[in-house]
Amino acid sequence: MNLPLIIRAEEHSEKIAITTTDGSFTYRDLLHTSSQIATSLLQNTEDLQEERVAFLIPPGFEYVATQWGIWRAGGIAVPLCVSHPRPELEYVITNSGASIIVAHPNFEGILRSLSPQASLAEEHNLRFILTSETLPSNIARLPEVDITRRALILYTSGTTGKPKGVVTTHQNIQAQVTSLIAAWEWTSSDRILHILPLHHIHGIINVLTCALWAGAECHILSKFDSETVWRRICDGNLTLFMAVPTIYVKLITAWENASKERQKTMSEGCAKMRLMVSGSAALPVQVLEKWQNISGHFLLERYGMTEIGMALSNPLHGERLPGYVGKALPEVEVRLVDEKGLVPTGTPGEIQVKGPGVFLEYWQNPEATAKAFQDGWFCTGDTAVIENGSYRILGRMSVDIIKTGGYKVSALEIEEVLRSHPNIQECAVVGVADIEWGERVCAALVLQGLQPLTLESFRSWAKERLAVYKVPTQILIVEELPRNAMGKVTKPTVVELFK
């Protein structure tokens, strides 16, 4: 029995699956090329039996065909990041125990030639395959791959320690994908522009695999470029767009720098889409509002992570609240807990998740796997609160929750307030160890505007707005970044905001 993803692709055989700068490829093309790659990987064996296959290929048809080829041969796909230096690539290849490397010729150098003694492949006794090699014309009998088998290892570092390999099965992927397809109403008539990295869950699952599961078209750019993205949006034939907040900021800047006539065309292109999504990081309300003015879309925010896929989402239809990530997705259970157990509505707690999309294990790290679960619930390490029936993320427990003067303060909330000041372009808030307060709330500001920001006016403005967040008023510090006559940043000045 073929994997469900393959069976569904066969139903859409003649439809376009992937479009790149090299042209358009149908589902038939994808099925045929992936079966050739699977045959090459098998090399006269019947089943890779979960051998790890690392691959370093830029976004495009060859990437997708290789990923599917690994799966169809019974292997575990280990995508490598095209921008990583050799030590990071070597860590993933070694940690995953990969036995085969598949690479695009553009990356042959970094994988073959960086060691004076031997290539990376030779050092680790690996089979090395280039995507430029001729593929076999005779297709082997491909193995039957059960959906409970391991499919993918994605590396995630969290906030501490070496990156861990997050192992998901074909069943986990199916659950993650079908949940999103139900929630966001994907259909075979959808067309999505793919601009995200393909070594992260956002790009692999939310965009690529959802599109191909639905029989939709996935238009892939090899790298992000704001002008190219706007040109594609202006073509007016896209139905979906998903990106991270940083990308929306870059697109806003490009729109603001365009002529009035061009701006009108750009906005009209956005208006023709049915859904635009933001994720992978907190979306500043300021960015959400600017994008809404430009595009007419109130961005749909969602929450997820490598280990669980997506867990929470604002509704496709109905009210979306700025700064909130909605409710649990189909087939996903979510709860908030603290040291005492389940927390009541309105009280912050750690997000814990249970469901068929939750990962299998950290690769060869049973200790970390066991530590990540509590009574069958995955402990995300993120803190949230439920308000108005919707989840609001307060930040990572380890870095974004600042314990100061007996209070737990969300760095993300304070950043959101500070960004609303007309003279502040961007900011970062962290906790700094302090004998008296436990931690001081510290903010680094990037200033904008022609008018200088005076300490006196800023004190008055911030005191009024931050009182509600229970920030002990005498401990907030502001670091400004003054520049010298040459425009270079000089040593930051540190001032007490509240005395």
BATOR-536710 format. One line per field, with one value per residue (C-alpha): residue number from 0; x negated, y, z negated. Coordinates in Angstrom, 3 decimals, m for minus. Layout:
BEGIN
k [NUM, ...]
c1 [X, ...]
c2 [Y, ...]
c3 [Z, ...]
***
This chain:
BEGIN
k [0, 1, 2, 3, 4, 5, 6, 7, 8, 9, 10, 11, 12, 13, 14, 15, 16, 17, 18, 19, 20, 21, 22, 23, 24, 25, 26, 27, 28, 29, 30, 31, 32, 33, 34, 35, 36, 37, 38, 39, 40, 41, 42, 43, 44, 45, 46, 47, 48, 49, 50, 51, 52, 53, 54, 55, 56, 57, 58, 59, 60, 61, 62, 63, 64, 65, 66, 67, 68, 69, 70, 71, 72, 73, 74, 75, 76, 77, 78, 79, 80, 81, 82, 83, 84, 85, 86, 87, 88, 89, 90, 91, 92, 93, 94, 95, 96, 97, 98, 99, 100, 101, 102, 103, 104, 105, 106, 107, 108, 109, 110, 111, 112, 113, 114, 115, 116, 117, 118, 119, 120, 121, 122, 123, 124, 125, 126, 127, 128, 129, 130, 131, 132, 133, 134, 135, 136, 137, 138, 139, 140, 141, 142, 143, 144, 145, 146, 147, 148, 149, 150, 151, 152, 153, 154, 155, 156, 157, 158, 159, 160, 161, 162, 163, 164, 165, 166, 167, 168, 169, 170, 171, 172, 173, 174, 175, 176, 177, 178, 179, 180, 181, 182, 183, 184, 185, 186, 187, 188, 189, 190, 191, 192, 193, 194, 195, 196, 197, 198, 199, 200, 201, 202, 203, 204, 205, 206, 207, 208, 209, 210, 211, 212, 213, 214, 215, 216, 217, 218, 219, 220, 221, 222, 223, 224, 225, 226, 227, 228, 229, 230, 231, 232, 233, 234, 235, 236, 237, 238, 239, 240, 241, 242, 243, 244, 245, 246, 247, 248, 249, 250, 251, 252, 253, 254, 255, 256, 257, 258, 259, 260, 261, 262, 263, 264, 265, 266, 267, 268, 269, 270, 271, 272, 273, 274, 275, 276, 277, 278, 279, 280, 281, 282, 283, 284, 285, 286, 287, 288, 289, 290, 291, 292, 293, 294, 295, 296, 297, 298, 299, 300, 301, 302, 303, 304, 305, 306, 307, 308, 309, 310, 311, 312, 313, 314, 315, 316, 317, 318, 319, 320, 321, 322, 323, 324, 325, 326, 327, 328, 329, 330, 331, 332, 333, 334, 335, 336, 337, 338, 339, 340, 341, 342, 343, 344, 345, 346, 347, 348, 349, 350, 351, 352, 353, 354, 355, 356, 357, 358, 359, 360, 361, 362, 363, 364, 365, 366, 367, 368, 369, 370, 371, 372, 373, 374, 375, 376, 377, 378, 379, 380, 381, 382, 383, 384, 385, 386, 387, 388, 389, 390, 391, 392, 393, 394, 395, 396, 397, 398, 399, 400, 401, 402, 403, 404, 405, 406, 407, 408, 409, 410, 411, 412, 413, 414, 415, 416, 417, 418, 419, 420, 421, 422, 423, 424, 425, 426, 427, 428, 429, 430, 431, 432, 433, 434, 435, 436, 437, 438, 439, 440, 441, 442, 443, 444, 445, 446, 447, 448, 449, 450, 451, 452, 453, 454, 455, 456, 457, 458, 459, 460, 461, 462, 463, 464, 465, 466, 467, 468, 469, 470, 471, 472, 473, 474, 475, 476, 477, 478, 479, 480, 481, 482, 483, 484, 485, 486, 487, 488, 489, 490, 491, 492, 493, 494, 495, 496, 497, 498]
c1 [0.000, m1.374, m1.568, 1.659, m0.266, m1.256, 2.247, 3.714, 1.131, 2.152, 5.698, 4.363, 1.982, 2.386, 2.677, m0.236, m1.900, m5.024, m5.864, m9.396, m11.542, m12.455, m8.816, m5.752, m5.658, m2.574, m1.756, m2.619, m6.087, m6.520, m5.413, m7.665, m10.810, m10.374, m10.059, m13.302, m15.040, m13.648, m15.028, m18.448, m18.443, m17.468, m20.393, m19.136, m17.887, m14.169, m13.663, m15.833, m14.252, m14.422, m17.981, m18.532, m19.048, m20.356, m19.741, m21.006, m18.917, m17.572, m13.776, m12.224, m11.027, m14.212, m13.828, m10.259, m11.032, m13.989, m11.936, m9.229, m11.848, m13.349, m9.906, m8.964, m12.206, m11.419, m13.986, m13.866, m14.295, m16.806, m16.661, m19.764, m19.732, m21.180, m22.658, m24.350, m28.183, m30.011, m30.119, m26.324, m25.796, m28.278, m26.517, m23.143, m24.622, m26.574, m23.858, m21.185, m23.478, m22.773, m24.134, m23.362, m23.754, m21.878, m23.099, m22.499, m25.714, m25.728, m26.548, m29.014, m31.884, m30.810, m30.055, m33.016, m35.920, m36.009, m38.293, m41.902, m42.019, m38.732, m35.279, m32.487, m30.957, m34.244, m35.008, m31.766, m31.741, m28.570, m27.141, m27.123, m24.611, m24.349, m20.958, m22.658, m23.372, m21.304, m18.310, m17.470, m14.908, m13.750, m11.711, m12.300, m9.503, m9.102, m8.465, m5.187, m5.726, m3.434, m2.308, m3.537, m7.137, m9.531, m9.465, m11.315, m13.970, m14.022, m16.620, m15.506, m17.633, m14.883, m16.548, m19.364, m21.877, m22.743, m19.994, m17.811, m16.455, m12.645, m11.329, m7.889, m6.200, m4.148, m1.118, m2.170, m2.590, 0.791, 2.454, 0.735, 1.667, 5.291, 5.894, 4.744, 6.579, 9.810, 9.243, 8.098, 10.300, 7.579, 8.850, 7.286, 8.000, 5.687, 2.426, m0.158, m3.431, m6.185, m9.003, m9.936, m13.009, m12.562, m14.331, m11.594, m8.106, m6.461, m7.757, m7.659, m4.270, m2.105, m2.872, m4.431, m2.793, 0.613, 0.624, m0.372, 2.027, 4.867, 3.892, 3.171, 0.417, m2.729, m4.669, m8.188, m10.780, m14.360, m14.875, m12.910, m13.061, m10.436, m10.189, m9.782, m7.113, m5.197, m5.405, m3.871, m1.170, m0.365, 0.170, 3.369, 3.602, 2.622, 5.176, 2.930, m0.168, m2.051, m5.072, m6.865, m6.528, m9.970, m8.853, m5.680, m7.841, m10.032, m6.957, m5.467, m8.719, m8.691, m5.045, m5.791, m8.662, m6.526, m4.675, m0.991, 0.015, m2.151, m0.796, 2.738, 1.795, 0.012, 3.020, 5.378, 3.221, 3.502, 7.271, 7.660, 6.319, 8.612, 6.174, 2.898, 1.202, m1.588, m3.529, m6.850, m7.191, m4.943, m3.317, m3.566, m0.125, m1.683, m2.709, 0.714, 2.449, 0.107, 0.584, 4.354, 4.288, 2.156, 3.785, 7.263, 6.283, 6.388, 3.518, 4.451, 2.038, 1.453, m0.809, m2.848, m6.322, m8.488, m7.474, m3.699, m2.964, m0.293, 1.789, 3.721, 5.188, 7.390, 10.536, 10.696, 14.190, 15.146, 13.419, 9.629, 8.159, 4.848, 2.151, 4.089, 3.564, 7.092, 8.217, 7.126, 7.080, 9.072, 7.829, 5.557, 5.977, 4.431, 4.285, 2.547, 0.829, m1.383, m3.188, 0.178, 1.903, 4.545, 4.973, 8.323, 9.242, 7.373, 4.371, 1.083, m0.178, m2.443, m0.943, m0.747, 0.424, 1.733, 2.861, 1.938, m0.314, m2.690, m6.155, m7.433, m10.758, m13.958, m16.381, m18.412, m17.749, m15.321, m16.150, m15.128, m12.050, m10.873, m11.533, m9.409, m6.202, m3.969, m1.273, m1.210, m1.070, m3.944, m5.331, m5.992, m7.901, m5.685, m3.434, 0.028, 3.273, 6.867, 8.831, 12.055, 12.035, 8.731, 5.102, 2.557, m1.121, m3.196, m6.534, m9.092, m9.179, m12.982, m13.640, m10.470, m8.936, m10.819, m10.459, m10.820, m9.792, m7.477, m5.726, m5.942, m6.214, m5.964, m8.782, m6.595, m3.817, m6.209, m7.761, m4.286, m3.625, m7.005, m6.565, m3.411, m5.524, m5.925, m9.695, m10.420, m10.965, m11.901, m12.831, m13.929, m13.115, m15.106, m15.523, m18.861, m19.880, m19.493, m20.074, m17.129, m14.526, m15.568, m15.576, m15.450, m13.350, m15.767, m14.802, m17.023, m15.427, m15.940, m14.736, m13.107, m11.560, m12.971, m12.007, m14.473, m13.086, m13.430, m13.703, m11.142, m8.401, m9.184, m8.977, m5.517, m4.347, m5.705, m4.623, m1.000, m1.012, m3.126, m1.355, 1.239, m1.543, m2.682, m6.186, m7.756, m8.148, m11.596, m13.434, m12.850, m16.093, m16.357, m19.434, m19.626, m21.960, m23.626, m25.684, m28.816, m29.425, m30.401, m27.074, m28.585, m26.896, m28.831, m28.719, m25.045, m23.969, m21.996, m19.405, m16.908, m13.449, m11.631, m13.115]
c2 [0.000, 3.423, 6.316, 8.403, 11.419, 9.359, 7.925, 11.439, 12.690, 9.935, 11.345, 14.720, 13.262, 15.865, 18.925, 21.274, 20.503, 22.691, 25.885, 27.342, 29.612, 26.422, 25.822, 23.923, 20.280, 18.086, 15.577, 12.907, 14.469, 14.485, 10.861, 9.691, 11.584, 10.635, 6.951, 7.266, 8.847, 6.120, 3.480, 5.175, 5.361, 1.701, 0.557, m3.049, m3.276, m3.741, m1.111, 1.557, 0.500, 3.994, 4.776, 8.503, 10.384, 13.948, 16.260, 19.731, 21.089, 24.620, 25.082, 23.796, 20.698, 18.687, 19.300, 17.967, 14.990, 14.036, 14.308, 12.102, 9.721, 9.208, 8.478, 6.108, 4.173, 3.714, 6.233, 9.084, 12.520, 14.851, 18.247, 20.392, 24.201, 25.767, 28.692, 26.681, 26.562, 23.241, 22.644, 22.862, 20.629, 18.136, 18.132, 17.249, 14.612, 13.008, 13.257, 11.801, 8.952, 9.621, 6.963, 8.828, 12.488, 13.878, 17.282, 19.840, 20.577, 24.113, 22.543, 19.905, 22.125, 22.565, 18.850, 17.472, 19.891, 21.658, 19.171, 18.974, 15.293, 14.062, 15.151, 15.290, 12.215, 10.298, 11.267, 9.685, 6.818, 8.070, 7.483, 10.774, 11.456, 14.602, 15.639, 16.143, 12.405, 10.481, 8.812, 5.159, 4.541, 1.226, 1.784, m0.716, m2.307, 0.221, m0.949, m0.677, 2.003, 1.930, 5.352, 4.564, 4.588, 7.499, 10.020, 13.194, 14.556, 18.338, 19.920, 22.439, 24.024, 25.529, 27.993, 25.894, 23.235, 21.527, 21.151, 18.089, 15.960, 16.014, 12.764, 12.753, 9.738, 9.678, 9.420, 12.566, 14.471, 13.274, 14.477, 17.878, 18.382, 17.220, 19.428, 22.524, 21.559, 21.283, 24.538, 26.657, 24.944, 24.031, 22.770, 21.550, 24.952, 26.775, 28.344, 29.309, 31.216, 29.410, 31.657, 29.933, 27.836, 24.110, 22.813, 24.137, 22.834, 26.069, 25.641, 21.840, 21.117, 24.265, 25.284, 22.508, 19.348, 20.942, 22.175, 18.790, 16.860, 19.071, 18.695, 22.427, 24.356, 25.325, 28.179, 27.993, 30.776, 29.651, 32.591, 35.520, 38.807, 41.459, 42.773, 39.269, 38.447, 41.640, 40.923, 37.482, 38.930, 41.554, 38.778, 38.164, 34.376, 33.380, 32.305, 31.805, 33.374, 32.418, 34.189, 35.223, 38.742, 39.783, 39.106, 41.152, 44.030, 43.846, 43.729, 46.753, 48.696, 47.808, 48.926, 52.211, 52.886, 52.182, 54.766, 55.444, 53.628, 50.625, 50.584, 50.335, 47.302, 45.668, 46.112, 44.782, 41.653, 41.007, 41.547, 38.683, 36.152, 34.311, 33.941, 35.382, 33.792, 34.868, 32.568, 31.314, 34.465, 36.926, 39.364, 42.956, 44.602, 47.578, 45.272, 43.599, 46.988, 48.297, 45.117, 45.338, 48.892, 47.783, 44.440, 44.448, 41.225, 40.872, 38.366, 34.991, 34.213, 30.673, 28.933, 25.786, 24.339, 21.646, 19.018, 19.415, 20.973, 23.647, 23.612, 26.899, 29.080, 32.103, 31.251, 31.281, 32.755, 34.935, 37.440, 37.473, 39.416, 41.335, 39.685, 36.421, 33.009, 31.656, 28.225, 24.600, 23.232, 20.110, 16.900, 18.902, 19.126, 22.101, 22.953, 25.515, 24.400, 25.826, 24.253, 23.505, 21.998, 23.304, 27.073, 28.912, 31.155, 34.445, 32.965, 32.395, 28.841, 26.658, 25.446, 21.658, 19.742, 16.290, 14.826, 12.618, 15.337, 15.363, 14.053, 10.561, 11.307, 13.310, 11.323, 8.948, 11.098, 9.184, 11.359, 14.582, 12.855, 11.691, 15.129, 16.798, 15.024, 15.198, 12.512, 12.141, 15.911, 17.624, 20.533, 23.354, 25.664, 28.532, 30.554, 31.774, 33.034, 32.548, 35.786, 36.332, 32.610, 32.946, 32.143, 34.940, 33.917, 35.550, 34.046, 31.346, 30.430, 30.383, 33.763, 35.812, 35.476, 37.851, 37.277, 40.708, 42.001, 39.045, 39.424, 37.355, 39.843, 39.018, 40.552, 40.246, 42.332, 45.114, 45.110, 45.519, 48.563, 50.168, 49.697, 51.807, 54.903, 57.048, 57.440, 53.700, 51.649, 48.360, 47.089, 44.020, 43.357, 40.946, 40.143, 41.021, 39.449, 41.823, 41.255, 43.423, 42.544, 39.064, 40.354, 43.874, 44.519, 45.823, 47.292, 48.088, 50.615, 51.444, 55.024, 56.721, 60.082, 63.595, 64.676, 63.592, 61.270, 63.036, 60.996, 63.132, 62.731, 59.043, 58.439, 59.975, 58.029, 54.652, 54.908, 55.354, 52.466, 49.925, 50.125, 47.629, 45.078, 45.228, 46.302, 47.577, 51.188, 51.810, 49.095, 49.532, 50.474, 51.838, 51.354, 53.823, 53.317, 56.700, 57.170, 59.207, 61.642, 58.722, 57.004, 54.156, 52.958, 54.125, 52.613, 52.382, 54.814, 53.292, 55.372, 54.643, 55.125, 55.195, 56.363]
c3 [0.000, 0.945, m1.511, m1.559, m0.189, 2.872, 3.378, 3.285, 5.791, 8.208, 8.143, 9.367, 11.942, 14.706, 12.447, 11.857, 8.521, 8.489, 10.353, 10.245, 12.405, 14.330, 15.308, 14.112, 13.026, 12.716, 10.022, 12.624, 13.003, 9.231, 8.892, 11.737, 10.661, 7.004, 8.002, 9.992, 6.992, 4.715, 7.111, 7.070, 3.266, 2.886, 5.068, 5.348, 1.741, 1.090, m1.623, m3.259, m6.582, m8.071, m6.994, m7.337, m4.076, m4.468, m1.519, m0.664, 2.202, 2.793, 2.753, 5.977, 7.798, 7.109, 3.374, 3.344, 5.623, 3.395, 0.200, 1.708, 3.125, m0.342, m1.769, 1.060, 0.557, m3.141, m4.391, m6.879, m5.274, m6.980, m5.196, m5.581, m5.663, m2.509, m4.495, m7.255, m7.438, m7.408, m11.229, m11.501, m8.461, m9.867, m13.247, m11.678, m9.377, m12.237, m14.888, m12.614, m11.595, m7.929, m5.557, m2.316, m1.284, 1.717, 2.881, 5.596, 7.569, 6.083, 2.708, 3.868, 2.774, m0.838, m1.223, 0.710, 0.462, m2.893, m4.610, m3.450, m4.380, m2.928, m1.878, m4.438, m2.809, m2.841, m6.443, m7.597, m5.065, m3.407, 0.017, 1.941, 4.734, 6.850, 8.225, 11.604, 11.922, 14.468, 12.849, 13.579, 16.332, 14.873, 11.715, 8.930, 6.965, 4.172, 0.610, m1.246, m3.867, m6.881, m8.105, m11.626, m10.379, m10.958, m8.095, m9.000, m11.360, m11.795, m14.056, m16.647, m19.344, m21.480, m23.838, m25.309, m24.348, m21.083, m18.458, m18.964, m16.129, m16.231, m14.752, m13.140, m11.578, m8.377, m10.677, m12.594, m9.320, m8.075, m11.304, m11.156, m7.508, m7.676, m10.735, m8.822, m5.645, m7.639, m9.558, m6.617, m3.988, m1.508, 1.866, 5.111, 6.686, 4.257, 5.418, 2.801, 3.114, 1.166, m0.080, m3.354, m4.217, m3.631, m6.732, m9.079, m9.804, m8.593, m5.046, m4.893, m6.474, m6.546, m2.980, m0.865, m2.210, m2.793, 0.813, 2.251, m0.009, 1.233, 4.906, 5.048, 6.852, 4.945, 6.572, 5.130, 5.073, 4.448, 2.066, 0.688, 2.553, 1.781, 5.354, 6.790, 4.200, 4.941, 8.667, 8.110, 5.852, 8.499, 11.072, 9.113, 9.446, 5.885, 3.284, 0.225, m1.286, m4.464, m5.914, m9.089, m10.598, m9.286, m5.720, m6.185, m7.490, m4.350, m2.098, m3.902, m3.348, 0.371, 0.642, m1.115, 1.328, 4.411, 6.519, 5.804, 8.986, 8.119, 4.545, 5.916, 8.057, 5.110, 2.820, 5.495, 5.848, 2.104, 2.174, 4.669, 2.159, m0.224, m3.149, m4.434, m7.459, m9.827, m12.129, m13.571, m15.722, m17.512, m15.084, m16.366, m16.337, m14.536, m11.642, m11.582, m11.308, m8.603, m6.566, m6.949, m5.560, m2.607, m1.771, m3.265, m5.101, m8.875, m9.094, m10.557, m13.390, m14.552, m17.060, m16.715, m16.971, m15.394, m17.957, m17.585, m14.220, m14.605, m17.796, m17.884, m15.159, m14.757, m12.800, m9.008, m9.356, m12.292, m14.532, m14.877, m17.772, m17.466, m19.563, m19.970, m18.339, m18.607, m19.758, m19.437, m15.887, m14.874, m16.569, m18.914, m22.702, m24.520, m28.223, m30.463, m33.667, m36.391, m39.380, m41.023, m37.967, m35.557, m35.704, m35.574, m32.641, m32.811, m34.646, m32.797, m32.427, m30.327, m27.038, m26.947, m23.875, m23.101, m19.768, m16.803, m15.344, m18.342, m17.453, m18.250, m19.955, m20.030, m17.882, m20.078, m23.133, m25.383, m28.388, m26.615, m25.183, m28.620, m30.123, m27.403, m28.422, m31.491, m31.763, m27.975, m27.349, m25.508, m27.540, m25.082, m27.427, m26.235, m28.525, m27.495, m28.960, m27.784, m27.394, m25.454, m24.665, m22.801, m23.635, m23.963, m23.977, m26.724, m25.643, m26.355, m30.030, m29.917, m28.279, m27.787, m31.249, m33.542, m37.291, m38.874, m42.270, m42.857, m39.493, m36.319, m33.452, m29.759, m27.715, m24.597, m26.167, m27.162, m23.677, m22.179, m24.369, m23.631, m19.868, m20.017, m20.816, m17.656, m18.241, m18.618, m15.497, m17.190, m20.618, m22.546, m26.187, m28.377, m32.054, m33.653, m36.983, m39.950, m43.668, m44.778, m42.148, m41.049, m37.486, m36.065, m32.981, m30.361, m26.969, m23.994, m21.645, m17.982, m17.620, m14.653, m13.811, m13.542, m17.068, m19.807, m22.464, m25.807, m28.961, m30.792, m28.162, m27.760, m31.527, m31.618, m28.552, m29.698, m33.348, m32.322, m29.829, m31.692, m35.056, m33.862, m33.188, m36.812, m35.897, m39.133, m38.081, m39.496, m37.574, m33.865, m32.116, m28.596, m26.437, m23.562, m20.622, m19.971, m16.790, m16.260, m13.384, m11.144, m11.789, m13.788, m16.973, m20.019, m23.485, m24.596, m27.280, m30.130, m31.938, m34.668, m33.177, m36.507, m39.787]
***
